[in-house]
Amino acid sequence: MIKIPSTPERSKLLLTQWRNHMDLTKLEHTILGGEIKTFDRQLNRLINKRLRVAVFGKVGVGKSSLLNALLRKEIFATDIAHGCTRKTTAITWNQKISNLEAIELVDTPGIDEISAEARSRLAARIALQADVVLFVLDSDLTSVEIEALKILQRSCKPILFVLNRCDQWKISEQKKLIISIKSRLPLIFQETTIHVVAAAPRKAKLQRDGRVRSQVSLPMVKGLQRSLISLLQEQGELLLALNSLKQADLLHQSLKQHRLKRSKSAAQTLIGKFAAIKASGVAANPLLMLDLAGGLACDTALIVQLSKLYGLNLGGHSARQLLKSLSLHNALIGGTQVGIQVLLGIIRNLLLVATPITGGVSIASAGPIALAQAALAVHTTKIIGRLAAKEFLFGSERKKPQPREMLIRLAKTDPKLKRWVVNWQETSIKNQRLLQTLLP
């Protein structure tokens, strides 16, 4: 019996094939170098089954202490002065999880000790590169935390909320604080569990001289640890695959955006050139059949030139087939254009035939009709050019699987993946709308 590969295995295979056939130019390698390296690292983590868990939150909430508690070692620097973590640091966690070779715990700088712009970049980077996020709090939510959380939310990945320093409050105070935090969370998170921990609790101790001093006690993180391990056991490899597919989708969107921006101006020039040729031919030519034949030849030549501009090489036959397809899907280009051209052509020919009878007055009447035909030719050429550019960009992608299509397809066969993909599709739709604005 043939064994059906798991979703992570299929994702690994599909993404490796997609990466090997990206066909990037030197310019694209240069411009998208950072995003390509980020994706390649994520794909390498998927292949080697190395998952990343990142802590995120304000300065001084105990992110480093929480990681030390999970590691059971003082690895990450902590200090009562706060702000010890100045850069992102990753350490391998010695926790064994089936189907994963390694888990990296990632410490990050406090989000309130950097500028708003840098904070947004940090949140976006963590949202992109971490497979699971621990959002650490030590009090009620602030506007800074809500702002950063909205950026993380768009990544559509697991966020575990952690309320640190529970040793400082009574049980009744903890419950009130949790209710307040949940009321301020974005709607999608309001039913989530908030894990209460004390990463580095301190207990009062009476000295021999009568003075009271505090000493470090054992961390209280078992509840969070159980939830995190359970999540990674059940979905760790799947979350790795999911993040890899999302990163691939973002890279693909960036590539399309770059290609559209680069080609938009040249495409508009081409469309304008062929619109002018077609309009002058239609306006000057008195024969309807020659108008239609000339217009078809002009549109075919435009599609051939646009295909070269967008990295394809269509011959005349392929261009005419595409033109036929576009015409069938667009009433204005198809039947409406022909109908209007036929009607205007008949009227213009009748006016020309009637010239001897009207003493030449009908020639003057034929002029506006010729101009109307020319205007229609310009308008339809622009529509054909825009639709052709859209078809080159999006239609050609249907011939081979792309990251977003992989996500949707895999979600249909894996119920666990489905809930993470739904929100991501909304983000992808927004990206598609942005790309539409870059068409000529």
C-alpha positions in Angstrom: 0.0 0.0 0.0 1.3 3.4 -1.0 1.9 5.7 2.0 0.4 9.2 1.5 3.0 11.8 2.5 2.1 14.1 5.4 1.3 17.8 4.8 4.8 18.9 6.0 6.4 16.4 3.6 4.3 17.6 0.7 5.0 21.2 1.6 8.7 20.5 1.7 8.6 18.9 -1.7 6.5 21.6 -3.3 8.4 24.5 -1.9 11.8 23.0 -2.9 10.6 22.5 -6.5 9.1 26.1 -6.5 12.3 27.6 -5.2 14.5 25.7 -7.7 12.3 27.0 -10.6 11.9 30.7 -9.6 14.0 31.8 -12.6 15.1 35.2 -11.1 17.2 37.8 -13.0 20.4 39.3 -11.5 18.5 42.5 -10.7 15.7 40.6 -8.9 18.3 38.7 -6.9 19.8 42.0 -5.8 16.6 43.8 -5.0 14.9 40.9 -3.2 18.1 39.5 -1.7 17.0 39.9 1.9 13.6 38.3 1.4 15.2 35.4 -0.6 17.7 34.7 2.2 15.0 34.8 4.9 12.9 32.3 2.9 15.9 30.1 2.2 16.7 30.0 6.0 13.0 29.1 6.7 13.0 26.4 4.0 16.2 25.0 5.5 14.6 24.9 8.9 11.6 23.0 7.4 13.9 20.5 5.8 15.9 20.0 9.0 12.8 20.3 11.3 14.1 23.2 13.4 11.1 25.1 14.8 11.5 28.7 16.4 9.6 29.9 19.4 10.1 33.7 20.0 9.2 35.7 23.1 7.8 39.2 22.4 6.8 42.1 24.7 7.8 45.3 26.4 11.2 45.8 28.1 11.3 44.5 31.7 8.4 42.1 31.5 10.6 39.1 32.0 11.1 37.7 28.5 14.7 36.5 29.2 13.7 35.2 32.6 10.9 33.2 31.1 13.2 31.6 28.5 15.7 30.8 31.3 12.9 29.1 33.2 12.0 26.9 30.2 15.7 26.1 29.6 16.3 25.5 33.4 19.5 27.4 32.9 20.7 31.0 33.2 21.5 31.4 29.5 19.8 34.7 28.6 21.1 37.8 30.5 18.7 39.4 33.0 19.1 42.5 35.2 17.0 44.6 37.5 17.9 47.6 35.4 15.8 46.2 32.5 16.7 46.3 28.8 19.5 43.7 28.9 18.4 42.2 25.6 19.7 44.5 22.8 19.4 42.1 19.9 17.6 39.0 18.8 19.3 35.9 20.2 18.4 32.2 19.7 19.3 29.2 21.9 18.4 25.5 21.3 15.9 24.1 23.8 16.8 20.6 25.0 13.1 19.6 25.1 12.4 16.5 23.0 9.5 16.8 20.6 8.5 14.0 18.2 8.8 14.9 14.5 11.1 17.8 15.4 14.9 17.7 15.4 15.3 20.9 17.4 13.5 23.9 18.9 15.1 27.3 19.1 14.0 29.7 21.8 14.4 33.3 20.5 14.8 36.3 22.8 14.0 39.8 21.4 14.5 43.4 22.6 11.7 45.2 24.4 9.3 46.8 22.0 8.9 50.0 24.1 12.6 51.0 24.1 12.8 51.5 20.4 11.1 53.9 18.0 7.6 53.3 16.6 9.1 52.6 13.1 11.7 50.2 14.5 9.0 48.5 16.7 6.9 47.8 13.6 9.9 46.3 11.8 10.7 44.1 14.8 7.1 42.9 15.1 7.0 42.2 11.4 10.3 40.3 11.5 9.2 38.2 14.5 5.8 37.5 12.9 7.6 36.4 9.8 10.5 34.3 11.2 9.0 32.7 14.3 6.7 29.7 14.1 5.2 30.3 17.5 5.1 33.5 19.5 5.0 33.9 23.3 3.5 37.3 24.0 4.7 38.3 27.5 2.9 40.7 29.8 3.4 41.8 33.4 0.3 44.0 33.7 -2.6 45.3 31.7 -2.3 45.8 28.0 -0.8 49.2 26.9 -1.4 50.9 23.6 2.2 50.0 22.5 1.4 46.3 23.1 -1.9 46.5 21.2 -0.2 48.2 18.3 2.5 45.5 18.1 -0.1 42.7 18.6 -2.0 43.9 15.5 1.1 43.4 13.4 1.6 39.9 14.9 -2.0 39.1 14.3 -1.6 39.4 10.5 0.9 36.6 10.5 -1.9 34.1 11.3 0.2 31.9 13.6 -0.1 30.7 17.2 0.3 33.4 19.8 0.4 32.2 23.4 -0.3 35.0 25.9 1.8 34.8 29.1 1.1 36.9 32.2 4.4 37.0 34.2 5.0 37.8 37.9 1.9 36.1 39.2 3.6 35.8 42.6 3.0 39.6 43.0 -0.8 39.3 43.1 -3.5 37.6 45.0 -5.7 35.1 43.1 -8.6 37.6 43.0 -6.3 40.3 41.6 -5.0 37.9 38.9 -8.6 37.1 37.8 -9.5 40.8 37.5 -6.3 41.5 35.6 -7.0 38.7 33.2 -10.5 39.9 32.5 -9.2 43.4 31.8 -6.5 42.1 29.5 -9.0 40.0 27.5 -11.4 42.9 27.2 -8.7 44.9 25.4 -7.4 42.2 23.1 -8.4 42.1 19.5 -11.6 40.1 19.0 -9.9 37.1 17.5 -7.9 36.6 20.8 -10.6 37.3 23.4 -11.4 33.6 23.9 -7.7 32.6 24.2 -6.1 31.3 27.4 -3.8 33.6 29.3 -1.0 31.5 30.9 -0.1 32.8 34.4 3.5 32.3 35.3 6.3 33.5 37.6 9.5 33.2 35.7 11.8 34.4 38.4 9.8 34.7 41.6 11.4 36.1 44.7 10.4 35.1 48.3 10.9 37.2 51.4 13.4 35.7 53.9 14.1 36.9 57.5 17.8 37.4 58.2 19.4 36.7 61.5 19.8 40.4 62.2 16.1 40.9 61.8 16.2 42.4 58.3 14.0 41.1 55.5 15.6 40.2 52.2 14.2 38.5 49.1 15.7 35.5 47.5 15.1 33.8 44.1 12.6 30.9 44.2 11.9 28.1 41.7 10.1 29.3 38.6 6.4 28.6 38.2 6.0 27.9 34.5 4.7 24.3 34.3 1.3 25.2 33.0 2.7 27.2 30.1 5.4 24.6 29.5 2.7 21.8 29.2 0.6 23.9 26.8 3.6 24.7 24.7 4.9 21.1 24.5 1.4 19.9 23.7 1.1 22.4 20.9 4.5 21.4 19.4 3.8 17.7 19.8 0.5 18.0 18.0 1.2 20.6 15.4 4.9 21.5 15.5 6.0 20.2 12.1 2.7 21.4 10.6 3.4 24.9 11.9 6.9 24.8 10.4 5.4 23.9 7.0 2.7 26.6 7.4 5.2 29.4 8.1 7.4 28.2 5.2 4.4 28.4 2.8 3.5 31.9 4.1 7.0 33.1 3.7 7.1 31.8 0.2 3.8 33.5 -0.6 5.2 36.8 0.7 8.3 36.4 -1.4 6.2 35.6 -4.4 4.0 38.7 -3.9 7.1 40.9 -3.6 8.5 39.4 -6.8 5.2 40.0 -8.7 5.1 43.6 -7.3 8.6 44.3 -8.5 8.0 42.9 -11.9 4.8 44.9 -12.3 6.4 48.1 -11.1 9.3 47.6 -13.5 7.1 46.8 -16.5 4.2 49.2 -15.9 5.7 52.3 -17.6 7.0 50.3 -20.6 3.6 48.5 -20.9 1.7 51.8 -20.9 4.1 53.2 -23.6 3.5 50.1 -25.7 -0.3 50.2 -25.3 -0.3 53.9 -26.2 1.8 53.3 -29.3 -0.5 50.5 -30.6 -3.6 52.4 -29.7 -2.4 55.4 -31.8 -1.6 53.1 -34.8 -4.9 51.3 -34.6 -6.9 54.6 -34.2 -5.2 56.2 -37.2 -5.8 53.1 -39.3 -9.5 52.9 -38.4 -10.1 56.6 -38.9 -8.4 56.7 -42.4 -9.6 53.4 -43.8 -13.1 53.5 -45.4 -13.5 49.7 -45.6 -15.0 47.9 -42.6 -13.4 44.5 -43.2 -10.0 46.2 -43.4 -10.7 48.0 -40.2 -11.5 44.7 -38.4 -8.5 42.9 -39.9 -6.1 45.7 -39.2 -7.4 46.0 -35.6 -6.9 42.3 -35.1 -3.4 42.4 -36.5 -2.6 45.4 -34.3 -4.0 43.8 -31.1 -2.0 40.6 -31.9 1.2 42.5 -32.3 0.5 44.3 -29.0 0.1 41.0 -27.1 3.3 39.6 -28.7 5.2 42.7 -27.5 3.6 42.7 -24.0 4.4 39.0 -23.7 8.1 39.7 -24.3 8.0 42.6 -21.8 6.5 40.3 -19.1 9.0 37.5 -19.7 7.0 35.3 -22.0 7.5 34.6 -25.7 4.2 34.2 -27.5 4.1 33.7 -31.3 1.5 35.2 -33.5 -0.8 32.1 -33.2 -0.5 32.0 -29.4 -1.2 35.7 -29.2 -4.3 35.4 -31.4 -5.5 32.5 -29.2 -5.0 34.7 -26.1 -6.8 37.6 -27.8 -9.7 35.2 -28.6 -9.8 34.1 -25.0 -9.8 37.7 -23.8 -12.5 38.7 -26.2 -14.7 35.8 -25.2 -14.4 36.9 -21.5 -15.0 40.6 -22.2 -18.2 41.8 -23.9 -16.7 45.2 -24.8 -13.8 43.7 -26.6 -15.8 40.9 -28.2 -19.3 41.3 -29.5 -19.8 45.0 -28.4 -16.7 46.2 -30.2 -17.5 44.4 -33.4 -21.1 45.5 -33.3 -20.3 49.1 -32.7 -17.6 49.1 -35.4 -20.0 47.4 -37.9 -22.7 50.0 -37.1 -20.3 53.0 -37.4 -18.7 51.6 -40.5 -22.1 51.1 -42.2 -23.2 54.7 -41.3 -19.9 56.1 -42.5 -20.0 54.2 -45.8 -23.6 55.3 -46.4 -22.6 58.9 -45.9 -19.7 58.5 -48.3 -22.0 56.9 -50.9 -24.4 59.7 -50.5 -21.8 62.4 -51.2 -22.9 63.1 -54.8 -26.5 63.5 -53.7 -25.8 65.7 -50.7 -23.3 67.8 -52.5 -20.4 66.8 -50.2 -22.2 67.6 -47.0 -22.2 63.9 -45.9 -18.4 63.8 -46.0 -18.4 66.3 -43.1 -20.8 64.1 -41.2 -18.6 61.1 -41.8 -15.8 62.8 -40.0 -17.2 62.6 -36.4 -18.1 58.9 -37.0 -14.5 58.2 -38.0 -13.3 59.9 -34.9 -15.8 57.9 -32.8 -14.3 54.7 -34.4 -10.8 55.9 -33.6 -11.8 56.6 -30.0 -13.3 53.2 -29.7 -10.2 51.6 -31.1 -8.0 53.4 -28.5 -10.3 52.4 -25.7 -10.5 48.7 -26.7 -6.7 48.6 -27.3 -6.1 49.9 -23.7 -8.5 47.3 -22.3 -6.9 44.5 -24.3 -3.4 45.6 -23.1 -4.5 45.7 -19.5 -6.2 42.3 -19.7 -3.3 40.8 -21.5 -0.9 42.1 -18.8 -3.1 40.6 -16.1 -3.3 37.3 -17.9 0.5 37.2 -18.3 1.0 37.9 -14.6 -1.8 35.7 -13.0 -2.8 33.4 -15.8 0.6 31.9 -16.4 0.8 31.1 -12.7 -2.1 28.7 -13.0 0.1 26.4 -15.1 2.3 25.5 -12.1 1.5 25.6 -8.3 2.3 28.8 -6.4 2.7 29.2 -2.6 -0.8 30.6 -2.0 -2.4 27.9 -4.2 -0.4 25.3 -2.2 -1.7 26.6 1.0 -5.3 26.5 -0.1 -4.9 23.1 -1.6 -3.3 21.6 1.5 -5.9 23.2 3.7 -8.6 21.3 1.9 -7.0 18.0 2.8 -5.8 18.8 6.3 -8.4 20.2 8.8 -5.7 21.3 11.2 -4.2 23.6 8.6 -7.5 25.1 7.5 -8.0 27.4 10.5 -4.6 29.0 10.0 -5.1 29.5 6.3 -8.5 31.3 6.4 -7.1 34.5 7.9 -4.1 34.3 5.7 -6.3 34.3 2.6 -7.7 37.7 3.6 -4.1 39.1 3.7 -3.4 37.5 0.3 -6.6 39.1 -1.1 -5.4 42.5 0.0 -2.0 41.9 -1.6 -3.8 40.9 -4.9 -5.7 44.2 -4.8 -2.4 46.1 -4.4 -1.0 44.3 -7.4 -4.1 45.2 -9.5 -3.2 48.9 -9.1 0.2 48.2 -10.7 -1.3 46.9 -13.9 -0.9 49.3 -16.9 
